[in-house]
Amino acid sequence: MSRSIYLNCRHLLVTLLMLIVASQTNAQNITAAHFRVSDKIQGLRSIELILNSKIIIGLGPEGKIFYVDQVDGSDSGNDNDNGPSYDRFYNTEGNPTSIANQPITYFDSSDKDKEGKIQSIGSIKFDYNDSYDIHDIKGRLKSIGSIKIAYNNSFDIHDKAGTLKSIGDIDIKYYNAFDINEPQGKVKSIGKVKVSYYNKFDDEKYFGRIKSITGNSKRLYITK
């Protein structure tokens, strides 16, 4: 192999490695996901996602962003004798403009389906369903960076339309018409975590209450 070919191959390899590192740096990872379910209501109560071990995103059962926060100890302020100092800044609407040392931007009035919703946190872009998503409810959270969010719609005939179907690689399933002895609409499983309830074989007064939650892990867990 000539020296010029060797140098060209080496340059190409270095370039590829840099691209791989850059893509991994910009990727969003769900460090942990906490889902809450209820004895009394169908579906989910709330969701809390931790992204890249730094940013906390709190979601409602329909995918609405309820709050954003930072993981304690993330690089978000100046250290002093009392520990880290976190600076919080808010706009005139009372929405935070920075978190974990990352600026937060919002969609303006030029897009009515997304107006006032978070557009980005640092390099993480947020997107929402709009008029082009004809089978889904407009304004619902669609993606957080590379993390896609899907909902049950008219194609999912056995599940309630509008309920969360998946967040990234985490699938969400519900008891439906095929589960004839179970409380309909209750969360059946999230990823590998399974939820069972008192059903028609149990005492009627307990029907629909949570019996067990199995398979919780540090990354993915369900509680009441």
Secondary structure, DSSP 8 states (H G I E B T S, - for coil): --HHHHHHHHHHHHHHHHHHHHHHHH---EEEEEEEE-SSSSSEEEEEEEETTTEEEEE-TTS-EEEEEE-TTSS-EEEETTEEEE---B-TTS-BSEETTEEEEE--TT-TTTTTSEEEETTEEEEE--TT-TTS-TTSEEEETTEEEEE--TT-TTS-TTSEEEETTEEEEE--TT-TTS-TTSEEEETTEEEEE--TTS-GGGTTSEEEEE---SSEEEE-
